[in-house]
Amino acid sequence: MNILFFGSSEYSVIILKALLKTNYSLSVITTPDQPKPRSKKLLPSPVKQFCQKNNLSFEHINRYSQISSCDLIISADFGQKIPNKILKSAKINTLNLHPSLLPKYRGATPVPRAILANEAKTGITIIKMTDKIDAGPIIIQKTVNIKPNDTSETLLKHCFSLGAKLLIKTLPDYIEHKITPKPQPIKSPTPYCQRFIKKDGFVNWKNFISALKTNGQNLHNKIRALYPWPGVYTVMPNNKTLKILSAELANHQLVPILVQLEGKNPISWKQFLAGYQHLLQ
């Protein structure tokens, strides 16, 4: 069984590690190195870093031209559209692991969108890939409870860890045609999940102060959903930017835990109050 694996993120690595423990023959495709926002220095994907550290061969998608036949294609948090000519090279099929309970939250950011919507549950779904994004027939899915202080980072790790176990358990039966995929509805009950941009993390200072006093649930959800990217920030009356890195809820009020002033190292909320309590009045 020859598997062509597509992945780029640290969550892709979770799936890759699981596949490496099987007897399947594995080839890895990842995304090209990306420039860091400030230094513009090219940074390899976590999948590439993992392959280099473990002496695994890999190819970048933009250099991949060997469209020889493989048995199965598996994609997990790859982040780019895989060309149809590659998808069609699989003898059996092409599978994708998506961190939501499809058909809900199709698109690039399903986990943060679920947190923003104050959902109690999300999940991991393995589907057959089609030309329509995240709309292919469902092979199997499992529910994941969203904990009150889950961030996108912790929840994605949980979803893909469960997905790795689910994939390895399901593959033998799927390969032997013992599983009949279930078609999805044409329409999703939730909007398509677009990628975030930096300004999506902005919070008006007055709204931030309001969340500290009452009804902090929405902002708490936003802080959790947008961590680590793009992060939540506000601009104080002295025109300094303040990032809210983590927080919790107490009696419906937002209680920041870790914050970061522009150009400074992260500090505790208590340390922040020692110098800026007067701005909260």
C-alpha atoms as one frame of an Amber mdcrd trajectory, in Angstrom:
protein
   0.000   0.000   0.000   1.611   3.220  -1.209   0.330   6.372   0.496   1.031
   9.923  -0.638   0.708  12.200   2.418   0.083  15.943   2.183   0.619  18.099
   5.272   2.300  21.280   6.464   1.467  22.187  10.085   2.350  20.832  13.504
  -1.076  19.155  13.448  -0.174  17.422  10.185   2.866  16.010  11.988   0.529
  14.240  14.447  -1.037  12.311  11.548   2.331  11.710   9.880   3.774  10.175
  13.055   0.824   7.775  13.271   1.202   6.691   9.640   4.927   6.075  10.119
   4.104   3.424  12.734   2.199   1.364  10.151   3.492  -0.944   7.427   2.291
   1.339   4.642   4.827   2.805   2.219   4.755   6.576   2.690   5.775   9.561
   0.548   5.529  13.075   2.006   4.565  16.295   0.231   4.630  19.634   2.038
   4.374  23.355   1.290   7.298  25.599   0.244   9.213  27.569   2.880   7.338
  30.708   3.912   8.827  34.121   4.868   8.509  35.162   8.522   6.359  38.313
   8.925   9.117  40.618  10.202  12.493  39.252   9.192  11.224  37.768   5.894
  13.567  34.859   6.550  12.264  31.698   4.910  10.864  29.238   7.434  10.258
  25.553   6.584   6.915  24.012   7.455   6.694  21.895  10.633   6.289  18.824
   8.397   9.511  19.641   6.549  11.317  20.242   9.865  10.078  16.886  11.158
  11.209  15.098   7.997  14.650  16.699   8.104  15.079  15.838  11.789  14.088
  12.218  11.192  15.864  11.697   7.858  12.620  11.264   5.918  12.463  12.142
   2.256   9.920  14.766   1.174   9.059  17.074  -1.709   7.564  20.566  -1.947
   4.201  20.706  -3.685   5.461  23.333  -6.154   8.248  20.986  -7.255   6.229
  17.788  -7.280   5.923  16.590 -10.854   6.135  12.823 -10.557   2.487  11.976
 -11.130   3.021   8.252 -10.865   0.225   6.119  -9.553  -0.172   5.720  -5.795
  -2.737   3.659  -3.915  -4.060   6.325  -1.567  -3.689  10.052  -0.926  -4.164
  11.403   2.602  -4.290  15.122   3.368  -4.209  16.655   6.857  -4.053  20.433
   7.421  -2.104  20.907   4.190  -3.279  24.471   3.654  -3.227  24.458  -0.148
  -5.413  23.058  -2.885  -3.967  19.844  -4.271  -3.988  19.823  -8.093  -6.598
  17.535  -9.635  -4.005  15.697 -11.721  -2.376  14.564  -8.461  -5.677  13.644
  -6.804  -6.624  11.522  -9.801  -3.386   9.540  -9.528  -4.663   7.589  -6.505
  -5.882   4.073  -7.371  -8.185   3.768  -4.348  -9.097   7.322  -3.346  -8.087
  10.562  -1.677  -8.878  11.197   1.999  -8.866  14.361   4.077  -8.990  14.864
   7.848 -11.046  17.927   8.738 -11.382  19.231  12.347 -15.124  19.820  12.519
 -18.360  17.860  12.525 -18.995  18.223   8.806 -21.082  19.555   7.158 -20.626
  22.271   9.815 -17.662  24.630   9.502 -16.272  23.869   6.076 -13.186  25.863
   5.173  -9.792  26.877   6.516 -10.595  27.835  10.136 -13.218  25.443  11.540
 -11.868  25.186  15.089 -11.597  28.912  15.877 -14.991  29.492  14.276 -16.542
  26.852  16.539 -15.004  28.512  19.612 -16.180  31.947  18.474 -19.700  30.565
  18.112 -19.526  29.273  21.711 -20.103  25.705  20.536 -19.987  23.000  23.202
 -18.748  20.364  20.747 -16.757  20.002  17.567 -15.043  16.929  16.118 -12.836
  15.301  13.516 -14.176  14.021  10.203 -12.476  11.838   7.596 -13.920  12.396
   4.127 -13.320  11.427   0.527 -11.963  14.482  -1.262 -13.946  15.941  -4.157
 -13.628  19.088  -6.257 -15.830  20.896  -3.689 -14.007  21.958  -0.516 -14.783
  19.792   2.540 -17.991  18.550   0.935 -17.021  14.981   0.067 -18.730  11.852
   1.463 -18.056  11.142   5.135 -16.125   7.983   5.976 -16.175   8.416   9.743
 -16.348  11.189  12.347 -16.016  11.544  16.094 -17.199  14.246  18.472 -14.828
  16.296  20.636 -16.023  18.298  23.633 -14.819  21.904  23.769 -13.488  22.717
  27.234 -14.156  26.186  28.741 -10.503  27.238  28.432  -9.631  25.444  25.187
  -7.770  27.588  22.670  -7.583  26.863  18.957  -4.127  25.442  19.621  -5.199
  22.966  22.316  -8.393  21.995  20.522  -6.676  21.399  17.178  -4.119  19.204
  18.897  -6.933  17.223  20.527  -8.877  16.857  17.271  -5.904  15.684  15.223
  -4.680  13.334  17.966  -8.096  11.682  17.899  -8.029  11.815  14.099  -4.709
   9.962  13.984  -6.122   7.062  16.010  -9.322   7.086  13.990  -7.450   7.026
  10.678  -5.204   4.098  11.590  -8.170   2.126  12.925 -10.345   2.878   9.877
  -7.879   2.489   6.996  -7.833  -1.339   6.784 -11.626  -1.579   6.498 -11.789
   1.343   4.080  -9.099  -0.151   1.848 -11.006  -3.451   1.803 -14.246  -1.611
   0.853 -15.965  -2.536   4.103 -17.028   1.088   4.736 -19.642   2.912   2.692
 -19.068   6.684   2.804 -22.126   8.783   3.650 -22.883  11.736   1.328 -22.963
  15.181   2.906 -25.786  17.694   2.444 -25.073  20.124  -0.387 -25.374  23.122
   1.944 -23.631  23.612   5.264 -25.603  24.942   8.262 -22.715  27.330   9.014
 -20.908  29.940   6.876 -17.702  29.003   5.054 -14.712  29.487   7.379 -12.432
  32.094   5.825  -8.856  32.645   6.996  -8.220  35.372   9.553  -6.184  38.529
   9.038  -4.401  40.585  11.695  -7.146  43.172  12.148  -9.638  40.427  13.038
  -7.987  40.379  16.471  -8.684  44.057  17.253 -10.934  44.899  20.204 -12.085
  48.423  21.001 -10.719  49.629  24.373 -14.216  50.464  25.679 -15.410  46.969
  24.800 -12.370  45.512  26.571 -13.164  47.512  29.742 -16.802  46.420  29.502
 -15.788  42.766  29.329 -13.755  43.198  32.535 -16.889  44.337  34.364 -19.681
  42.274  32.844 -20.539  39.976  29.927 -17.022  38.881  29.081 -18.033  35.634
  27.339 -17.732  36.892  23.760 -14.297  38.395  24.284 -13.138  35.308  26.173
 -14.212  33.200  23.201 -12.347  35.520  20.843  -9.126  35.365  22.864  -9.274
  31.571  22.881 -10.273  31.268  19.222  -7.596  33.597  17.856  -4.729  32.123
  19.847  -2.035  31.842  18.642  -2.952  33.613  15.377  -3.799  36.420  14.827
  -4.169  37.077  18.560  -6.411  39.597  20.319  -5.208  43.139  20.953  -6.538
  46.553  21.910  -5.200  50.108  21.845  -5.056  51.879  25.208  -5.909  55.589
  25.712  -2.150  56.330  25.653  -2.048  54.826  22.110  -0.018  51.803  23.217
  -1.034  48.394  21.903  -1.891  45.734  24.443  -2.113  42.056  23.461  -4.327
  39.799  25.589  -2.584  36.446  25.366  -4.760  34.469  27.767  -7.729  34.995
  30.067 -10.464  33.208  31.971 -14.035  33.895  33.039 -15.159  34.535  36.623
 -18.818  35.381  37.274 -19.214  36.281  33.589 -16.381  38.820  33.852 -13.186
  38.582  31.838 -10.051  38.084  33.930  -6.863  38.509  31.852  -3.996  36.214
  32.824  -1.147  37.090  30.486  -0.793  40.307  28.490   1.909  41.952  26.408
   2.620  45.626  25.877   3.860  46.673  22.449   7.594  45.986  22.169   7.778
  44.319  25.592   7.875  40.790  26.972   4.649  39.150  28.203   3.670  39.997
  31.796   0.947  38.919  34.211  -2.243  40.941  34.524  -1.222  41.813  38.097
   2.052  43.282  36.830   0.160  45.275  34.206  -2.228  46.718  36.787   0.696
  47.945  38.882   1.511  50.497  36.201  -1.749  51.047  34.320  -4.603  50.667
  36.835  -5.627  54.312  36.208  -6.483  53.551  32.575  -9.179  51.107  33.616
 -11.313  53.665  35.447
